[in-house]
Amino acid sequence: MAETRIGVVGAGILGLAIARRLTETRPDVRVTVLDKEDRVAAHQTGHNSGVAHAGLYYAPGSLKATLCRRGIGLLKEYCADRNLPYEECGKIVVARNAAETGPLEEIERRATANGVPGLRRLGAAELREIEPHAAGVAALHSPTTAIVDFPAVARAFADDVVKGGGEVRLGFEVVRLGRRGEAVTVASRAEELVFDRLVVCAGLHSDRVARMAGDSPAPAIIPFRGEYHRLVPARTDLVRGLIYPVPDPRYPFLGVHFTRRVDGGVDIGPNAVLALAREGYRRRDVRAADLWETLRWPGFRHLARRHWRTGVREVYGSAVRRAFVAEARSFVPELTAADVVPAPAGVRAQAVDPDGSLVDDFRIGRRGPVTTLRNAPSPAATSSLAIAEHVTAGL
């Protein structure tokens, strides 16, 4: 039987999970992962909060809900098998006042429908038993929400791909896709490769690579930088696990929260500021072509008209440390501006439809021999092994 050649564009955690799944389950397949960077997990995988989500927020029956619940179990097993950090430190979602208790009940309803285990509704006193420095009138406790080192997981996936007979080609920037009969051609500036099937997991550039494959221009990726602060070492005892707000249902962003890391540090954030480059991790990172592409997308213009006040508040809040900390202090009143220092930022590849709608669920499409992951935000890293099952079942 002839060998099936499958290419995967993107050496983040999703591309590597898919390639790994293929090497494990398809002995007839030759897998090649392509990435323009000189290392795996260079972008979203390497700049996220490190939370393994239990599935609290997602609409029951959605891909996010289904694949997150399946994925966290697979991820926990994988980390145990490979001796990778995985700590069930638990998470509380805090209602700061009576107005937030109704939305908190909706989160509890969704989480219960999704099968999240061990959920417990807390009053103010019970909240303080779990997080002594936190304040709120009520909370929802998810004891199985965990923290993990996703870049380490991605590197382990890459090792599995190579051990399984696949190849991880770094420094290969895809500049053109084409067709040769039933096959797909993938070209860098130096060479051209041919595959029978192609999977696009290009993260911040997923819409661009999908367009190269002839897929619809919608949705487009709008990059949002998430800026963080970090508790100084002497104050990490303010937080035991994960402290989250009740999210605003109008946005897919979860709001400023406290995240314990596997190294013992605690991050505060993120906000959500329009990035002026697809890989704009710093405020001074500006790429004119990226910015122009964002500004001319009809969906961005609709989005900006709808939410410009929120955007101004986010920029102001991140520019002044005291203003940024003020939001976090509403959950941990003892926090002061002296307790935090700046931390590295991440960039979220937010898919936006032409009408300005923020795409919330995973969006996976197929066009001939090409499969595209057009929207894969959080909890994609948690769900990576389950997404790999889902995608490879159709290849």
TITOR-18586 format. One record per residue (C-alpha): residue number from 1; y, x, z. Coordinates in steps of 0.1 Angstrom, whole numbers, always signed. Example, Ala and Ser with C-alpha at 12.3 -4.5 7.8 and 13.67 -1.06 7.14 Angstrom:
BEGIN
<lumke 1 <-45 +123 +78>>
<lumke 2 <-11 +137 +71>>
//
This chain:
BEGIN
<lumke 1 <+0 +0 +0>>
<lumke 2 <+35 +13 -9>>
<lumke 3 <+57 +23 +19>>
<lumke 4 <+87 +0 +26>>
<lumke 5 <+120 +19 +30>>
<lumke 6 <+143 +3 +55>>
<lumke 7 <+178 +17 +62>>
<lumke 8 <+198 +9 +93>>
<lumke 9 <+236 +15 +92>>
<lumke 10 <+248 +23 +127>>
<lumke 11 <+234 +45 +155>>
<lumke 12 <+247 +24 +183>>
<lumke 13 <+223 +7 +207>>
<lumke 14 <+216 -22 +183>>
<lumke 15 <+208 -2 +152>>
<lumke 16 <+186 +21 +172>>
<lumke 17 <+168 -7 +189>>
<lumke 18 <+161 -23 +155>>
<lumke 19 <+149 +10 +141>>
<lumke 20 <+127 +16 +172>>
<lumke 21 <+111 -19 +169>>
<lumke 22 <+103 -12 +132>>
<lumke 23 <+86 +21 +140>>
<lumke 24 <+65 +5 +167>>
<lumke 25 <+54 -26 +149>>
<lumke 26 <+55 -18 +112>>
<lumke 27 <+32 +12 +102>>
<lumke 28 <+40 +4 +65>>
<lumke 29 <+77 +11 +70>>
<lumke 30 <+98 +43 +67>>
<lumke 31 <+130 +39 +87>>
<lumke 32 <+162 +58 +84>>
<lumke 33 <+192 +53 +107>>
<lumke 34 <+226 +63 +92>>
<lumke 35 <+258 +70 +112>>
<lumke 36 <+291 +87 +104>>
<lumke 37 <+294 +103 +138>>
<lumke 38 <+278 +135 +151>>
<lumke 39 <+261 +117 +180>>
<lumke 40 <+245 +84 +187>>
<lumke 41 <+263 +57 +208>>
<lumke 42 <+297 +71 +199>>
<lumke 43 <+317 +39 +200>>
<lumke 44 <+310 +5 +216>>
<lumke 45 <+277 +16 +232>>
<lumke 46 <+294 +46 +247>>
<lumke 47 <+325 +28 +259>>
<lumke 48 <+312 -3 +277>>
<lumke 49 <+311 -13 +313>>
<lumke 50 <+274 -6 +318>>
<lumke 51 <+265 -41 +330>>
<lumke 52 <+231 -57 +322>>
<lumke 53 <+241 -94 +321>>
<lumke 54 <+218 -120 +335>>
<lumke 55 <+230 -148 +312>>
<lumke 56 <+255 -168 +333>>
<lumke 57 <+282 -178 +308>>
<lumke 58 <+265 -185 +275>>
<lumke 59 <+261 -219 +259>>
<lumke 60 <+225 -230 +265>>
<lumke 61 <+205 -227 +233>>
<lumke 62 <+229 -202 +217>>
<lumke 63 <+216 -168 +205>>
<lumke 64 <+236 -152 +233>>
<lumke 65 <+218 -172 +259>>
<lumke 66 <+183 -169 +245>>
<lumke 67 <+184 -133 +235>>
<lumke 68 <+202 -122 +267>>
<lumke 69 <+176 -137 +289>>
<lumke 70 <+148 -122 +269>>
<lumke 71 <+167 -89 +265>>
<lumke 72 <+174 -82 +302>>
<lumke 73 <+137 -85 +310>>
<lumke 74 <+128 -61 +282>>
<lumke 75 <+156 -37 +292>>
<lumke 76 <+145 -36 +328>>
<lumke 77 <+109 -28 +318>>
<lumke 78 <+121 -1 +294>>
<lumke 79 <+143 +16 +320>>
<lumke 80 <+115 +16 +345>>
<lumke 81 <+91 +30 +320>>
<lumke 82 <+115 +58 +309>>
<lumke 83 <+129 +65 +344>>
<lumke 84 <+164 +55 +333>>
<lumke 85 <+190 +42 +358>>
<lumke 86 <+188 +5 +364>>
<lumke 87 <+202 -10 +396>>
<lumke 88 <+203 -47 +404>>
<lumke 89 <+235 -45 +424>>
<lumke 90 <+242 -82 +419>>
<lumke 91 <+273 -100 +407>>
<lumke 92 <+296 -126 +422>>
<lumke 93 <+319 -149 +402>>
<lumke 94 <+348 -158 +424>>
<lumke 95 <+369 -190 +425>>
<lumke 96 <+402 -179 +440>>
<lumke 97 <+414 -214 +446>>
<lumke 98 <+404 -251 +444>>
<lumke 99 <+414 -253 +407>>
<lumke 100 <+388 -228 +398>>
<lumke 101 <+359 -245 +416>>
<lumke 102 <+353 -270 +387>>
<lumke 103 <+350 -242 +361>>
<lumke 104 <+327 -223 +385>>
<lumke 105 <+304 -253 +386>>
<lumke 106 <+302 -253 +348>>
<lumke 107 <+292 -217 +349>>
<lumke 108 <+265 -225 +375>>
<lumke 109 <+253 -254 +352>>
<lumke 110 <+250 -231 +322>>
<lumke 111 <+234 -203 +341>>
<lumke 112 <+208 -227 +356>>
<lumke 113 <+201 -242 +321>>
<lumke 114 <+196 -206 +308>>
<lumke 115 <+170 -198 +335>>
<lumke 116 <+190 -172 +354>>
<lumke 117 <+170 -165 +386>>
<lumke 118 <+181 -164 +422>>
<lumke 119 <+215 -181 +417>>
<lumke 120 <+233 -191 +449>>
<lumke 121 <+265 -210 +455>>
<lumke 122 <+286 -193 +482>>
<lumke 123 <+314 -205 +505>>
<lumke 124 <+342 -182 +516>>
<lumke 125 <+323 -169 +546>>
<lumke 126 <+291 -163 +526>>
<lumke 127 <+311 -145 +500>>
<lumke 128 <+324 -121 +526>>
<lumke 129 <+288 -114 +537>>
<lumke 130 <+280 -100 +502>>
<lumke 131 <+314 -85 +494>>
<lumke 132 <+332 -79 +527>>
<lumke 133 <+365 -71 +511>>
<lumke 134 <+366 -99 +485>>
<lumke 135 <+386 -131 +489>>
<lumke 136 <+380 -166 +474>>
<lumke 137 <+373 -202 +483>>
<lumke 138 <+338 -202 +466>>
<lumke 139 <+316 -180 +445>>
<lumke 140 <+284 -179 +425>>
<lumke 141 <+260 -150 +433>>
<lumke 142 <+237 -136 +406>>
<lumke 143 <+214 -111 +424>>
<lumke 144 <+196 -99 +392>>
<lumke 145 <+228 -88 +373>>
<lumke 146 <+224 -51 +370>>
<lumke 147 <+241 -18 +360>>
<lumke 148 <+226 +6 +336>>
<lumke 149 <+235 +37 +315>>
<lumke 150 <+236 +23 +280>>
<lumke 151 <+243 +56 +262>>
<lumke 152 <+212 +71 +279>>
<lumke 153 <+192 +41 +267>>
<lumke 154 <+205 +45 +232>>
<lumke 155 <+195 +82 +232>>
<lumke 156 <+160 +72 +244>>
<lumke 157 <+158 +47 +216>>
<lumke 158 <+168 +75 +191>>
<lumke 159 <+140 +97 +205>>
<lumke 160 <+115 +69 +201>>
<lumke 161 <+126 +64 +164>>
<lumke 162 <+120 +101 +156>>
<lumke 163 <+87 +102 +175>>
<lumke 164 <+76 +71 +156>>
<lumke 165 <+82 +88 +123>>
<lumke 166 <+117 +76 +115>>
<lumke 167 <+148 +96 +109>>
<lumke 168 <+183 +95 +125>>
<lumke 169 <+208 +108 +100>>
<lumke 170 <+241 +117 +117>>
<lumke 171 <+273 +127 +98>>
<lumke 172 <+264 +102 +70>>
<lumke 173 <+295 +79 +64>>
<lumke 174 <+286 +49 +42>>
<lumke 175 <+313 +46 +15>>
<lumke 176 <+295 +24 -10>>
<lumke 177 <+266 +0 -13>>
<lumke 178 <+250 -11 -45>>
<lumke 179 <+219 -26 -61>>
<lumke 180 <+192 -10 -82>>
<lumke 181 <+168 -37 -92>>
<lumke 182 <+155 -52 -60>>
<lumke 183 <+165 -22 -40>>
<lumke 184 <+198 -13 -22>>
<lumke 185 <+216 +20 -27>>
<lumke 186 <+236 +35 +1>>
<lumke 187 <+260 +63 -7>>
<lumke 188 <+281 +88 +13>>
<lumke 189 <+306 +111 -4>>
<lumke 190 <+278 +136 -9>>
<lumke 191 <+246 +117 -17>>
<lumke 192 <+229 +84 -24>>
<lumke 193 <+199 +70 -8>>
<lumke 194 <+177 +40 -19>>
<lumke 195 <+161 +14 +4>>
<lumke 196 <+140 -17 +0>>
<lumke 197 <+158 -34 +29>>
<lumke 198 <+190 -26 +47>>
<lumke 199 <+203 -37 +82>>
<lumke 200 <+240 -34 +89>>
<lumke 201 <+248 -28 +126>>
<lumke 202 <+282 -11 +120>>
<lumke 203 <+300 -24 +150>>
<lumke 204 <+338 -19 +146>>
<lumke 205 <+333 -16 +108>>
<lumke 206 <+306 -43 +104>>
<lumke 207 <+328 -66 +83>>
<lumke 208 <+337 -37 +59>>
<lumke 209 <+301 -26 +54>>
<lumke 210 <+290 -63 +50>>
<lumke 211 <+317 -67 +23>>
<lumke 212 <+303 -37 +5>>
<lumke 213 <+269 -56 +4>>
<lumke 214 <+286 -86 -12>>
<lumke 215 <+286 -107 +20>>
<lumke 216 <+314 -131 +27>>
<lumke 217 <+346 -116 +39>>
<lumke 218 <+345 -139 +70>>
<lumke 219 <+346 -132 +98>>
<lumke 220 <+368 -101 +100>>
<lumke 221 <+368 -76 +129>>
<lumke 222 <+400 -75 +149>>
<lumke 223 <+398 -45 +174>>
<lumke 224 <+409 -52 +210>>
<lumke 225 <+413 -22 +233>>
<lumke 226 <+400 -28 +268>>
<lumke 227 <+419 -6 +293>>
<lumke 228 <+405 +3 +327>>
<lumke 229 <+415 +18 +360>>
<lumke 230 <+390 +34 +384>>
<lumke 231 <+389 +33 +422>>
<lumke 232 <+395 +68 +437>>
<lumke 233 <+364 +81 +454>>
<lumke 234 <+377 +74 +489>>
<lumke 235 <+380 +37 +481>>
<lumke 236 <+348 +28 +463>>
<lumke 237 <+336 +12 +495>>
<lumke 238 <+359 -17 +487>>
<lumke 239 <+332 -30 +463>>
<lumke 240 <+295 -32 +467>>
<lumke 241 <+284 -46 +434>>
<lumke 242 <+302 -66 +406>>
<lumke 243 <+331 -89 +413>>
<lumke 244 <+342 -112 +384>>
<lumke 245 <+368 -139 +380>>
<lumke 246 <+361 -174 +367>>
<lumke 247 <+368 -168 +330>>
<lumke 248 <+393 -187 +309>>
<lumke 249 <+372 -209 +286>>
<lumke 250 <+397 -204 +257>>
<lumke 251 <+387 -167 +253>>
<lumke 252 <+355 -148 +250>>
<lumke 253 <+369 -121 +273>>
<lumke 254 <+358 -123 +310>>
<lumke 255 <+391 -111 +325>>
<lumke 256 <+399 -82 +349>>
<lumke 257 <+369 -75 +372>>
<lumke 258 <+353 -49 +394>>
<lumke 259 <+323 -30 +380>>
<lumke 260 <+302 -5 +400>>
<lumke 261 <+288 +22 +378>>
<lumke 262 <+254 +39 +380>>
<lumke 263 <+272 +71 +391>>
<lumke 264 <+287 +54 +421>>
<lumke 265 <+322 +49 +407>>
<lumke 266 <+340 +15 +404>>
<lumke 267 <+360 +5 +374>>
<lumke 268 <+387 -22 +373>>
<lumke 269 <+394 -40 +341>>
<lumke 270 <+395 -45 +312>>
<lumke 271 <+425 -62 +298>>
<lumke 272 <+425 -71 +261>>
<lumke 273 <+452 -54 +239>>
<lumke 274 <+453 -54 +201>>
<lumke 275 <+442 -19 +191>>
<lumke 276 <+463 -3 +162>>
<lumke 277 <+432 +14 +149>>
<lumke 278 <+395 +4 +147>>
<lumke 279 <+387 +33 +169>>
<lumke 280 <+420 +32 +188>>
<lumke 281 <+409 +42 +223>>
<lumke 282 <+444 +55 +232>>
<lumke 283 <+478 +38 +228>>
<lumke 284 <+489 +65 +205>>
<lumke 285 <+460 +60 +182>>
<lumke 286 <+474 +43 +151>>
<lumke 287 <+458 +41 +117>>
<lumke 288 <+480 +24 +91>>
<lumke 289 <+452 +11 +69>>
<lumke 290 <+434 -5 +99>>
<lumke 291 <+466 -21 +112>>
<lumke 292 <+475 -35 +78>>
<lumke 293 <+440 -49 +74>>
<lumke 294 <+444 -67 +108>>
<lumke 295 <+478 -80 +100>>
<lumke 296 <+470 -95 +66>>
<lumke 297 <+438 -113 +78>>
<lumke 298 <+448 -150 +80>>
<lumke 299 <+427 -155 +111>>
<lumke 300 <+448 -129 +130>>
<lumke 301 <+480 -146 +121>>
<lumke 302 <+467 -180 +134>>
<lumke 303 <+454 -162 +165>>
<lumke 304 <+487 -145 +172>>
<lumke 305 <+507 -177 +169>>
<lumke 306 <+484 -194 +193>>
<lumke 307 <+482 -167 +220>>
<lumke 308 <+512 -144 +217>>
<lumke 309 <+523 -150 +253>>
<lumke 310 <+489 -139 +266>>
<lumke 311 <+491 -108 +245>>
<lumke 312 <+526 -99 +258>>
<lumke 313 <+513 -103 +294>>
<lumke 314 <+483 -81 +287>>
<lumke 315 <+504 -53 +273>>
<lumke 316 <+529 -54 +302>>
<lumke 317 <+501 -55 +327>>
<lumke 318 <+484 -25 +314>>
<lumke 319 <+516 -5 +309>>
<lumke 320 <+526 -7 +346>>
<lumke 321 <+498 +2 +371>>
<lumke 322 <+512 -20 +398>>
<lumke 323 <+512 -51 +376>>
<lumke 324 <+477 -43 +364>>
<lumke 325 <+464 -39 +400>>
<lumke 326 <+482 -72 +410>>
<lumke 327 <+456 -92 +391>>
<lumke 328 <+427 -73 +407>>
<lumke 329 <+443 -77 +442>>
<lumke 330 <+438 -114 +439>>
<lumke 331 <+401 -107 +444>>
<lumke 332 <+403 -77 +467>>
<lumke 333 <+435 -81 +488>>
<lumke 334 <+433 -46 +504>>
<lumke 335 <+436 -29 +470>>
<lumke 336 <+468 -9 +464>>
<lumke 337 <+482 +9 +434>>
<lumke 338 <+475 +42 +452>>
<lumke 339 <+438 +33 +452>>
<lumke 340 <+434 +35 +414>>
<lumke 341 <+436 +60 +386>>
<lumke 342 <+434 +55 +348>>
<lumke 343 <+399 +54 +333>>
<lumke 344 <+387 +57 +297>>
<lumke 345 <+392 +26 +275>>
<lumke 346 <+369 +9 +251>>
<lumke 347 <+374 -11 +219>>
<lumke 348 <+358 -45 +214>>
<lumke 349 <+349 -54 +178>>
<lumke 350 <+360 -91 +180>>
<lumke 351 <+351 -112 +150>>
<lumke 352 <+377 -137 +140>>
<lumke 353 <+372 -165 +115>>
<lumke 354 <+400 -173 +89>>
<lumke 355 <+413 -202 +110>>
<lumke 356 <+419 -179 +140>>
<lumke 357 <+388 -189 +159>>
<lumke 358 <+373 -162 +180>>
<lumke 359 <+336 -160 +171>>
<lumke 360 <+317 -163 +204>>
<lumke 361 <+280 -162 +195>>
<lumke 362 <+261 -135 +178>>
<lumke 363 <+264 -139 +141>>
<lumke 364 <+235 -126 +120>>
<lumke 365 <+234 -131 +82>>
<lumke 366 <+211 -122 +53>>
<lumke 367 <+221 -117 +17>>
<lumke 368 <+191 -107 -4>>
<lumke 369 <+176 -75 +10>>
<lumke 370 <+206 -69 +33>>
<lumke 371 <+208 -82 +69>>
<lumke 372 <+242 -81 +86>>
<lumke 373 <+251 -83 +123>>
<lumke 374 <+286 -96 +118>>
<lumke 375 <+294 -103 +155>>
<lumke 376 <+276 -86 +183>>
<lumke 377 <+298 -84 +214>>
<lumke 378 <+287 -84 +250>>
<lumke 379 <+259 -91 +260>>
<lumke 380 <+246 -73 +229>>
<lumke 381 <+237 -41 +247>>
<lumke 382 <+218 -61 +273>>
<lumke 383 <+201 -81 +245>>
<lumke 384 <+194 -51 +222>>
<lumke 385 <+156 -52 +225>>
<lumke 386 <+155 -89 +220>>
<lumke 387 <+180 -88 +191>>
<lumke 388 <+156 -62 +176>>
<lumke 389 <+127 -86 +178>>
<lumke 390 <+148 -114 +163>>
<lumke 391 <+161 -93 +134>>
<lumke 392 <+129 -75 +125>>
<lumke 393 <+109 -108 +124>>
<lumke 394 <+128 -116 +92>>
<lumke 395 <+124 -82 +74>>
//
